[in-house]
Amino acid sequence: MRTMRLTGFILLLACCGLAQAGEVVPRPIALRELPLLFADDGGIAMRTNVTRALHPARTRSAPVLEADQPWEASRVYVYGSVYFDEATHQLRLWYMSRAQAFKGDAVLYATSADGVHWLKPALGLHAFAGTQTNNIVFGIHSPSVLLDRREPDPAKRYKLLGSGTGGYHAAFSADGLHWTRYASNPVLKFGDTITLAQDPATGEYLAYHKRPATVRGFGRRVVWLARSRDFQTWTEPELVFAPDAADDAWAAAPQQRTEVYNMSVFPHAAGFIGLPTMFRVTAARRPKAGLTPGQSPDDGPIEVQLATSPDGRAWQRTEPRLNMIGCGAPGTFDGGAILGVSSTSVDVGDETWVYYTALTTTHGGALPAKRLSIGRAEWRRHGFVSLDAGAAVGRIETKPVHCGAAALILNADASRGQVRVALLEADGRPMPGCSLADCTPLTADATRWVVRWQNAANVPTNRPVRVVVELTNARLFSLASDTPRP
């Protein structure tokens, strides 16, 4: 008995981040504003009789935003970010156009109540062709905007990284409209595409950006990561995502290969998911003499796949390597390539949305046949990946999680079966009143189902717990801890 008590005490210390001398034990997963996704096993201690399934996005038959203003120069990109504003119940979008009369690429701003119909407000901030009646807020290439909720200085609540003269530049803003460049720029070398994320555990800023690298004999587009705590001083970049041999298996000619055009990264409670744009280069470095003005020498389709990481640095591919956002049918607005996706996703109601840059042609298509617009990819809420169980009972046990609210919110489809939930103490002991038998089962399809037990027990918020999910003929998408909505 004494040995069992000692073991339990050591386990409890371990789950609180303490351990015996020399041991390094992970802290509990913070289950607060971010959900726990099941795209990999980062948050899972044990699972049986379940299989992982990827769910490609639904895409719309037409773009949600097109170039219809002179300063948009007939092409718009969602090199940019989108956020849902709780105060106004509207979406805020930062996107880009190639406005040569603006002396470079323009960062543009739009709002929407439904995410489909967008208003381009006349902000009066920057002149274009002799007028300030436009929605231009800044000038830079590949702008990635971060709403930094941890920032104590209100003037720097919004942060931006983009590609400018001599490298990547940083800027800040109080409202996302009036921008000021940091005193020291550029902050990173090289240039072109970049996406910005923030580590929810450390608060570090994560810059996923393009710089040269040779991979298996070819100079390729790949993704590098630099990190910062102050948005000014950045770590030496490290190569974190590149195509592997399986990505090149399709290639039939000497110069054909796969490259990674860019990658947007979304944090969740136990790690990160990435949406890399995989560029199949069917023709490389075509002679300029045979190209039209503005036409790229590299050609081929680009589609979006999925990757996962526990820390934002070490990335794993999901199998099978499905296109999570694929090209549309030939001749459609997104029939040629998906050039990139927004640096953020948004959860609205029962759905998750990611905006993407759509090309009518492959990457190296000729203008004006090559047109760029913005489309929307849609999933059920947190619906990128699920863990599925059939007739045999599936069981999932999480690693210790520290819940931020006294309610547990499950996202699952049990319309053809059922799901039940139990709580264990961090050391694995059953929690009285919170067993599977005590749980009122879910037998429907629900994105925000509040787990309830017969004795109306609440989820402890003062200590870590393990969550057990048992499912039959059902799919589990995510787990969250939140205040129940009326």
ZISUL-V74643 format. One record per backbone hydrogen bond with DSSP energy under -1.0 kcal/mol. CO is the residue of the C=O (numbers start at 1). NH is the residue of the N-H. E is the energy in kcal/mol with one decimal. If there is no record, write none. Layout:
((CO	NH	E) (CO	NH	E))
//
This chain:
((1	5	-2.2) (2	6	-2.2) (3	7	-2.4) (4	8	-2.4) (5	9	-2.1) (6	10	-2.3) (7	11	-2.4) (8	12	-2.3) (9	13	-2.3) (10	14	-2.3) (11	15	-2.2) (13	18	-3.0) (14	17	-1.7) (20	23	-2.2) (29	402	-3.4) (30	32	-1.0) (31	404	-2.3) (35	269	-3.1) (36	479	-1.6) (41	44	-1.4) (43	399	-2.2) (46	397	-3.1) (48	395	-2.3) (51	388	-3.3) (53	386	-2.4) (58	378	-2.9) (65	374	-2.5) (69	72	-1.8) (70	73	-1.3) (72	75	-2.4) (77	96	-2.6) (78	80	-1.6) (80	343	-2.7) (81	94	-2.8) (83	92	-3.0) (85	89	-2.1) (90	85	-3.3) (91	112	-1.7) (92	83	-2.2) (93	110	-2.2) (95	108	-3.0) (96	77	-2.9) (97	99	-1.1) (97	106	-2.3) (98	100	-1.1) (99	102	-1.6) (100	103	-1.9) (106	97	-2.0) (107	137	-3.0) (107	138	-1.2) (108	95	-2.1) (110	93	-2.9) (111	119	-3.3) (112	91	-3.3) (119	111	-2.1) (121	123	-1.1) (128	131	-1.5) (131	128	-3.1) (132	124	-1.1) (132	134	-1.9) (134	123	-2.8) (135	109	-1.6) (138	107	-2.9) (141	163	-3.3) (144	161	-1.8) (146	159	-2.5) (147	149	-1.1) (148	151	-1.1) (153	156	-2.2) (154	157	-1.3) (157	148	-3.0) (158	173	-2.2) (159	146	-3.1) (160	171	-2.1) (161	144	-2.4) (162	169	-3.1) (163	141	-2.2) (164	167	-1.5) (167	164	-3.1) (168	187	-2.7) (168	188	-1.3) (169	162	-1.9) (170	182	-1.9) (171	160	-2.3) (172	180	-2.5) (173	158	-2.8) (180	172	-2.6) (188	168	-2.5) (193	210	-1.9) (195	208	-2.6) (197	206	-3.1) (199	203	-2.8) (204	199	-2.7) (205	228	-1.8) (206	197	-2.2) (207	226	-1.7) (208	195	-2.4) (209	224	-3.0) (213	220	-2.9) (215	218	-1.4) (218	215	-2.9) (221	260	-2.9) (223	240	-2.2) (223	241	-1.8) (224	209	-2.6) (225	238	-2.1) (226	207	-2.8) (227	235	-2.7) (228	205	-3.3) (238	225	-2.6) (241	223	-2.6) (248	251	-1.5) (253	256	-1.4) (257	281	-2.6) (259	279	-3.1) (262	277	-2.5) (264	275	-2.7) (266	273	-2.5) (268	271	-1.3) (271	268	-3.0) (272	309	-2.2) (273	266	-2.9) (274	307	-2.1) (275	264	-1.1) (276	305	-2.4) (277	261	-2.4) (278	303	-1.7) (279	259	-2.7) (279	281	-1.0) (280	282	-1.1) (281	257	-1.3) (283	299	-3.1) (287	290	-1.3) (288	291	-1.9) (292	295	-2.1) (297	286	-2.0) (299	282	-1.8) (299	283	-1.5) (300	363	-2.5) (301	280	-2.3) (302	338	-2.1) (303	278	-3.2) (304	324	-2.2) (304	325	-1.6) (306	318	-1.4) (307	274	-2.9) (308	316	-2.9) (309	272	-2.9) (316	308	-2.4) (320	322	-2.2) (324	57	-3.3) (325	304	-2.5) (329	332	-2.1) (332	335	-1.7) (334	328	-2.2) (337	359	-2.4) (340	357	-2.7) (346	353	-3.0) (348	351	-1.9) (350	381	-2.7) (351	348	-2.4) (352	379	-2.2) (353	346	-2.2) (354	377	-3.3) (355	342	-2.9) (356	375	-2.7) (357	339	-1.7) (358	373	-1.8) (359	336	-2.5) (359	337	-1.2) (362	365	-2.2) (366	370	-1.8) (371	360	-1.7) (372	76	-1.1) (373	358	-3.0) (374	64	-2.5) (374	65	-1.5) (375	356	-2.3) (377	354	-2.2) (378	58	-2.9) (379	352	-2.1) (380	383	-2.5) (384	55	-2.6) (386	53	-2.7) (387	476	-2.5) (388	51	-2.2) (390	473	-2.5) (394	471	-2.0) (395	48	-2.5) (396	469	-2.9) (397	45	-2.8) (397	46	-1.8) (400	29	-2.7) (401	465	-2.5) (402	31	-2.3) (406	459	-2.1) (408	451	-2.6) (409	480	-2.6) (410	449	-2.8) (411	477	-3.2) (411	478	-1.3) (412	446	-2.7) (413	475	-1.8) (414	417	-1.2) (418	472	-2.4) (419	442	-2.8) (420	470	-3.0) (422	468	-2.9) (423	431	-1.7) (424	466	-2.6) (425	428	-2.4) (429	425	-3.4) (431	434	-2.1) (434	423	-2.3) (438	454	-2.4) (442	419	-1.8) (444	414	-2.4) (446	412	-2.3) (449	410	-3.1) (452	440	-2.5) (453	456	-2.5) (465	401	-3.3) (466	424	-2.6) (467	398	-2.5) (468	422	-2.5) (469	396	-2.4) (470	420	-2.7) (471	394	-3.2) (472	418	-1.9) (474	389	-2.5) (475	413	-2.3) (476	387	-2.3) (478	411	-2.3) (479	36	-3.5) (480	409	-3.4))
//
